[in-house]
């Protein structure tokens, strides 16, 4: 027999206010199958996004995360990735998923601040464990910087829209496409070294710390991808100099990174700067002219603010600042000797591998 909360009627009313009516029966079914109850004792909205509704619910005195996907795509891949990560201890325990109803219930993590010096050495180990999972499925979309390597109509169309919008000044636009061509010409995209990747870790709120362990959450964008994509966007937030980069990469690879690994990592970082420049300037500008006169924050300082939860990328003006921060970082990096050296190292490696034996 189902165990019903003694406060059922009141909380039924509360759930009616928060949970879409068409999902009410599905949520009840999930509670029954996961916990043997048909009501929760409390509910609070965590996120209300275009793609999902996320709630903290309390069932039998314990907190859980209820997620209702409102995205039209099949959630089976997302739920499978979430379950694989949870089984590996990388994501909170999964209590219930239903692909047809697009609902999941997992443990709720009471997040605490994770100091950046700790994140610098702990996150690479988390990423290594993630990237060693059995291969995730491929996805019909790519919201990471490796989208810029996916040659075809989708990429061509996006680049054309960005160029036609005249968001960047003429000289800057010419440099943007020149640098993109340089990186895309040498970076291997048909590489067999693709791994199970999270692909949405540029947002620090997808990285939670409970005081003891780090948890990765929100796996909608997870699919098989280049390992350096996750590495680059996490490094943006926790690595601020060459010494820290060596620590970060050594923790990930389990040994000091070789010349090729450092070069490939560096080029992926530049690809990320290109991607986030393009994506966030385009989203933030809404095809309107951008005021380029104002100064932008220093790259590491801005990402420290993001890490501290002080940046809201939902705001259009903030999107523009974020895009400009990446653009300024790219301009700085491509004028350093390391950039041309990285292009040469990666190009030489793959030129050698492609030669007949």
VMD Tcl script that draws the C-alpha trace (Angstrom):
set ca {
  {0.00 0.00 0.00}
  {1.28 3.46 -0.83}
  {2.37 5.53 2.15}
  {0.70 8.93 1.91}
  {2.05 12.05 3.58}
  {-0.22 13.22 6.40}
  {-0.03 16.66 4.81}
  {-1.21 15.35 1.45}
  {-4.04 17.80 0.66}
  {-1.96 20.93 1.36}
  {0.98 19.67 -0.59}
  {-1.23 18.47 -3.39}
  {-2.29 22.10 -3.74}
  {1.33 23.23 -3.59}
  {2.36 20.77 -6.30}
  {-0.52 21.91 -8.47}
  {0.87 25.44 -8.35}
  {4.39 24.40 -9.34}
  {4.22 21.23 -11.42}
  {2.59 21.46 -14.86}
  {-0.80 19.79 -14.80}
  {0.13 17.47 -17.66}
  {3.09 16.19 -15.61}
  {1.28 15.72 -12.29}
  {0.32 12.10 -12.87}
  {3.84 11.27 -14.10}
  {5.40 12.80 -10.98}
  {3.03 10.83 -8.76}
  {4.00 7.65 -10.62}
  {7.68 8.44 -10.09}
  {7.24 9.01 -6.36}
  {5.32 5.76 -6.02}
  {7.91 3.70 -7.89}
  {10.91 5.31 -6.23}
  {9.73 5.67 -2.64}
  {6.34 4.01 -2.28}
  {4.56 7.33 -1.64}
  {2.34 9.53 -3.74}
  {3.13 12.91 -2.14}
  {6.19 14.87 -1.16}
  {6.38 16.93 2.02}
  {7.86 20.07 0.51}
  {8.82 21.49 -2.87}
  {10.97 24.41 -3.97}
  {11.90 25.60 -7.45}
  {15.65 25.36 -8.13}
  {15.63 26.26 -11.83}
  {12.94 27.21 -14.29}
  {14.58 26.90 -17.68}
  {13.34 26.74 -21.24}
  {14.52 23.13 -21.40}
  {13.54 21.85 -17.95}
  {11.91 22.46 -14.58}
  {14.06 21.56 -11.56}
  {12.74 21.23 -8.00}
  {14.05 20.34 -4.58}
  {11.50 18.02 -3.01}
  {11.42 16.43 0.43}
  {10.19 12.84 0.70}
  {10.07 11.07 4.06}
  {12.29 13.76 5.53}
  {15.05 13.54 2.90}
  {15.75 15.99 0.06}
  {15.77 14.90 -3.59}
  {16.03 16.61 -6.96}
  {13.05 16.31 -9.28}
  {13.74 17.24 -12.89}
  {11.07 17.54 -15.56}
  {12.46 17.95 -19.05}
  {10.37 20.11 -21.37}
  {12.76 19.69 -24.30}
  {11.27 17.95 -27.33}
  {14.21 15.58 -27.83}
  {14.31 12.01 -26.53}
  {15.65 12.02 -22.94}
  {16.87 8.41 -23.14}
  {20.46 9.42 -23.93}
  {20.51 12.02 -21.14}
  {19.12 9.57 -18.58}
  {21.58 6.86 -19.66}
  {24.53 9.24 -19.24}
  {23.22 10.39 -15.86}
  {22.89 6.78 -14.67}
  {26.36 5.82 -15.91}
  {27.88 8.82 -14.13}
  {25.96 8.08 -10.94}
  {27.04 4.43 -10.97}
  {30.64 5.66 -11.21}
  {30.18 7.99 -8.24}
  {30.46 11.12 -10.38}
  {26.83 12.22 -10.16}
  {24.20 11.98 -7.38}
  {22.35 8.70 -6.99}
  {19.52 8.15 -9.47}
  {16.27 6.97 -7.86}
  {13.97 7.12 -10.84}
  {13.93 7.95 -14.54}
  {11.19 7.70 -17.11}
  {12.02 8.41 -20.72}
  {8.41 8.68 -21.85}
  {7.52 11.16 -19.11}
  {10.92 12.95 -19.30}
  {11.26 12.84 -15.51}
  {14.13 11.98 -13.20}
  {14.58 11.93 -9.41}
  {18.07 11.97 -7.91}
  {19.72 12.74 -4.59}
  {19.88 16.43 -3.78}
  {23.34 17.86 -3.05}
  {23.61 20.62 -0.46}
  {26.39 22.55 -2.17}
  {29.26 24.24 -0.34}
  {31.97 26.52 -1.76}
  {34.86 24.68 -3.40}
  {38.08 26.72 -3.09}
  {39.83 27.13 -6.44}
  {43.18 25.73 -5.18}
  {41.33 22.53 -4.23}
  {39.40 22.48 -7.50}
  {42.67 22.80 -9.43}
  {43.86 19.39 -8.22}
  {40.55 17.60 -7.65}
  {38.62 18.40 -10.83}
  {41.18 16.86 -13.23}
  {40.83 13.57 -11.37}
  {37.03 13.79 -11.71}
  {37.39 14.46 -15.43}
  {39.78 11.54 -15.89}
  {37.28 9.22 -14.22}
  {34.49 10.59 -16.42}
  {36.51 10.21 -19.59}
  {37.29 6.59 -18.71}
  {33.61 5.60 -18.59}
  {32.27 3.31 -21.32}
  {31.52 5.41 -24.42}
  {28.45 7.61 -24.25}
  {26.17 7.73 -27.28}
  {26.69 10.39 -29.90}
  {24.20 13.29 -29.89}
  {22.28 14.96 -32.73}
  {23.59 18.35 -31.57}
  {26.82 19.87 -30.29}
  {26.81 22.85 -27.94}
  {30.57 22.75 -27.30}
  {33.50 24.36 -29.04}
  {34.07 21.22 -31.14}
  {30.96 22.30 -33.06}
  {33.43 24.52 -34.93}
  {35.10 21.37 -36.27}
  {31.86 19.77 -37.52}
  {32.09 20.70 -41.17}
  {28.74 20.75 -42.93}
  {25.59 22.82 -43.53}
  {24.85 23.47 -39.84}
  {28.27 24.97 -39.17}
  {28.37 26.85 -42.46}
  {24.96 28.37 -41.75}
  {25.89 29.49 -38.24}
  {29.15 31.08 -39.39}
  {27.33 32.87 -42.20}
  {24.71 34.23 -39.79}
  {27.42 35.43 -37.41}
  {29.37 37.12 -40.19}
  {26.26 38.69 -41.74}
  {25.20 40.16 -38.38}
  {28.32 42.39 -38.40}
  {28.69 41.94 -34.65}
  {32.47 42.25 -34.73}
  {34.11 45.31 -36.32}
  {35.47 44.56 -39.81}
  {39.12 44.10 -38.80}
  {38.16 41.98 -35.79}
  {35.84 39.84 -37.93}
  {38.64 39.20 -40.40}
  {40.95 38.14 -37.59}
  {38.26 35.95 -36.03}
  {37.82 33.93 -39.22}
  {41.56 33.84 -39.92}
  {42.34 32.42 -36.48}
  {39.46 29.97 -36.74}
  {40.82 28.74 -40.08}
  {44.30 28.29 -38.56}
  {43.09 26.12 -35.71}
  {40.55 24.15 -37.75}
  {43.20 23.38 -40.37}
  {45.43 21.48 -37.93}
  {43.22 20.26 -35.11}
  {42.26 16.57 -35.59}
  {38.52 16.03 -35.73}
  {38.43 12.44 -36.98}
  {40.48 11.38 -33.99}
  {39.68 7.98 -32.47}
  {40.46 9.39 -29.03}
  {36.91 10.50 -28.27}
  {35.65 9.98 -24.72}
  {32.49 10.17 -22.63}
  {32.16 13.89 -21.93}
  {29.88 16.16 -19.90}
  {30.12 19.07 -22.37}
  {28.44 21.70 -20.17}
  {31.05 22.44 -17.52}
  {31.75 26.01 -18.59}
  {28.94 26.78 -16.11}
  {30.29 26.25 -12.58}
  {26.80 25.54 -11.22}
  {27.07 22.12 -12.88}
  {29.95 21.33 -10.52}
  {28.81 20.78 -6.93}
  {30.84 20.19 -3.77}
  {29.18 18.75 -0.66}
  {32.15 19.41 1.62}
  {33.78 16.07 0.84}
  {33.06 15.06 -2.76}
  {32.65 16.75 -6.11}
  {29.54 15.94 -8.10}
  {28.77 16.72 -11.74}
  {25.13 17.38 -12.59}
  {22.89 18.25 -15.58}
  {23.88 15.73 -18.25}
  {21.60 16.84 -21.12}
  {24.58 17.86 -23.25}
  {26.62 14.71 -22.53}
  {27.91 12.71 -25.49}
  {31.07 11.27 -27.00}
  {33.46 14.17 -27.56}
  {37.10 15.26 -27.64}
  {38.55 14.96 -24.11}
  {40.16 18.38 -24.41}
  {36.77 20.14 -24.65}
  {35.90 19.38 -21.00}
  {39.50 19.99 -19.98}
  {39.62 23.42 -21.60}
  {36.39 24.86 -20.19}
  {37.13 23.67 -16.65}
  {40.66 25.07 -16.90}
  {39.20 28.46 -17.83}
  {37.75 28.62 -14.33}
  {40.53 27.20 -12.16}
  {43.83 27.70 -14.05}
  {45.36 31.17 -14.15}
  {49.05 30.66 -15.06}
  {51.53 28.23 -16.62}
  {52.48 26.62 -13.31}
  {48.85 25.88 -12.46}
  {48.30 24.50 -15.95}
  {51.09 21.98 -15.44}
  {49.58 20.90 -12.10}
  {46.12 20.62 -13.68}
  {47.26 18.55 -16.66}
  {49.54 16.34 -14.59}
  {46.64 15.50 -12.27}
  {44.55 14.59 -15.32}
  {47.10 12.51 -17.23}
  {48.73 10.99 -14.15}
  {52.13 12.20 -15.36}
  {53.70 15.37 -16.66}
  {51.98 16.24 -19.98}
  {54.12 15.82 -23.05}
  {54.67 18.45 -25.72}
  {51.81 17.25 -27.90}
  {49.30 17.07 -25.03}
  {50.08 20.64 -23.97}
  {49.87 21.87 -27.57}
  {46.55 20.19 -28.21}
  {45.15 21.49 -24.92}
  {46.26 25.02 -25.86}
  {44.60 24.85 -29.27}
  {41.36 23.58 -27.75}
  {41.42 26.56 -25.40}
  {41.65 28.88 -28.42}
  {38.81 27.02 -30.11}
  {36.77 27.56 -26.93}
  {37.56 31.29 -26.99}
  {36.41 31.47 -30.60}
  {33.24 29.52 -29.88}
  {32.19 31.50 -26.81}
  {33.06 34.80 -28.50}
  {30.78 33.91 -31.40}
  {27.96 32.31 -29.41}
  {27.62 34.85 -26.63}
  {28.10 37.98 -28.71}
  {25.48 36.65 -31.10}
  {23.04 35.76 -28.30}
  {23.65 38.94 -26.32}
  {23.50 41.41 -29.17}
  {20.18 40.21 -30.64}
  {21.53 41.52 -33.96}
  {21.91 45.03 -32.49}
  {25.20 47.02 -32.53}
  {27.56 46.41 -29.61}
  {29.26 49.22 -27.72}
  {32.95 48.34 -27.91}
  {34.18 51.39 -26.00}
  {33.94 49.99 -22.49}
  {36.75 48.01 -20.87}
  {36.21 44.34 -20.07}
  {37.40 42.43 -17.01}
  {40.59 40.39 -17.08}
  {39.92 36.79 -18.10}
  {40.95 35.00 -14.89}
  {39.30 37.59 -12.67}
  {36.03 37.25 -14.56}
  {36.03 33.49 -14.30}
  {36.78 33.72 -10.57}
  {33.60 35.80 -10.34}
  {31.73 33.13 -12.28}
  {33.08 30.46 -9.95}
  {31.83 32.49 -6.99}
  {28.33 32.64 -8.50}
  {28.50 36.38 -9.17}
  {27.83 36.20 -12.94}
  {24.38 35.60 -14.43}
  {24.73 34.54 -18.06}
  {20.97 34.78 -18.54}
  {21.35 38.57 -18.80}
  {21.98 39.82 -22.35}
  {24.50 42.47 -21.30}
  {26.40 39.85 -19.32}
  {26.44 37.59 -22.38}
  {28.13 40.39 -24.32}
  {30.72 40.90 -21.60}
  {31.38 37.16 -21.48}
  {31.87 37.03 -25.25}
  {34.22 40.02 -25.13}
  {36.23 38.49 -22.29}
  {36.87 35.43 -24.46}
  {37.69 37.58 -27.49}
  {40.28 39.61 -25.58}
  {41.83 36.43 -24.23}
  {42.06 34.97 -27.72}
  {43.71 38.13 -29.07}
  {46.29 37.97 -26.28}
  {47.02 34.26 -26.74}
  {47.43 34.22 -30.52}
  {50.12 36.88 -30.24}
  {52.27 34.71 -27.98}
  {54.96 32.31 -29.29}
  {53.17 29.37 -27.71}
  {50.24 29.64 -30.13}
  {52.28 29.25 -33.33}
  {54.35 26.54 -31.65}
  {51.19 24.63 -30.72}
  {49.92 24.87 -34.30}
  {53.23 23.46 -35.54}
  {53.39 20.61 -33.00}
  {49.85 19.39 -33.65}
  {50.18 19.76 -37.43}
  {53.50 17.87 -37.45}
  {52.11 15.01 -35.35}
  {49.15 14.41 -37.60}
  {51.09 14.95 -40.79}
  {53.44 12.20 -39.65}
  {50.60 9.87 -38.70}
  {48.90 10.35 -42.07}
  {51.98 9.49 -44.10}
  {52.00 5.97 -45.62}
  {54.40 3.53 -44.05}
}
mol new
graphics top color blue
foreach p $ca { graphics top sphere $p radius 0.5 }
foreach p [lrange $ca 0 end-1] q [lrange $ca 1 end] { graphics top cylinder $p $q radius 0.2 }
display resetview
